[in-house]
């Protein structure tokens, strides 16, 4: 699955998108979880600035 996403992002039509991974810490257990999203390149800073 991940290989297809990475290959798609390297094409000309995929240049405007970025795959971002955010690390979240659980308040209950203290364990870390990771969430992956594909968003427009110009929205990356906004994505990481919000919680």
Backbone torsions as a table, in degrees:
resi	resn	phi	psi	omega
1	UNK	NA	-46.9	-177.4
2	UNK	-65.5	-34.6	-179.5
3	UNK	-62.6	-38.9	-179.9
4	UNK	-66.2	-40.3	179.9
5	UNK	-64.1	-46.1	-178.5
6	UNK	-64.7	-41.7	178.8
7	UNK	-64.7	-37.2	179.4
8	UNK	-68.3	-37.2	-179.2
9	UNK	-69.9	-20.3	-179.0
10	UNK	-85.6	-8.7	178.3
11	UNK	-78.5	169.2	-179.1
12	UNK	-61.8	-38.2	-179.1
13	UNK	-74.2	-22.7	-178.5
14	UNK	-90.9	-0.2	-177.2
15	UNK	-65.1	-24.2	-177.9
16	UNK	-85.3	6.2	-177.1
17	UNK	-122.4	155.8	178.5
18	UNK	-136.1	143.3	174.9
19	UNK	-94.6	119.0	-177.2
20	UNK	-115.7	145.1	179.5
21	UNK	-125.5	124.1	180.0
22	UNK	-112.5	137.0	178.7
23	UNK	-100.0	127.8	179.9
24	UNK	-121.3	137.4	178.3
25	UNK	-101.5	129.1	179.1
26	UNK	-75.5	130.2	177.5
27	UNK	-69.2	-31.1	-175.2
28	UNK	-73.5	-50.8	-174.1
29	UNK	-107.6	-19.3	-176.9
30	UNK	84.0	1.0	179.8
31	UNK	-80.2	154.4	178.4
32	UNK	-97.3	140.7	173.5
33	UNK	-124.2	155.8	-178.2
34	UNK	-121.1	134.7	175.9
35	UNK	-119.9	131.3	-178.7
36	UNK	-111.0	137.2	177.4
37	UNK	-140.9	156.5	172.4
38	UNK	-114.7	118.7	-176.3
39	UNK	-132.3	168.5	177.3
40	UNK	-66.0	144.6	-175.8
41	UNK	-61.1	-32.4	-178.2
42	UNK	-78.0	-7.6	-179.8
43	UNK	-102.8	6.2	-174.9
44	UNK	-63.6	-46.9	-178.4
45	UNK	-64.0	-38.5	177.9
46	UNK	-64.8	-38.3	-179.1
47	UNK	-61.8	-44.2	-177.3
48	UNK	-81.7	-19.1	-179.8
49	UNK	-77.8	-28.4	178.4
50	UNK	-86.9	156.1	-179.5
51	UNK	-112.6	NA	NA
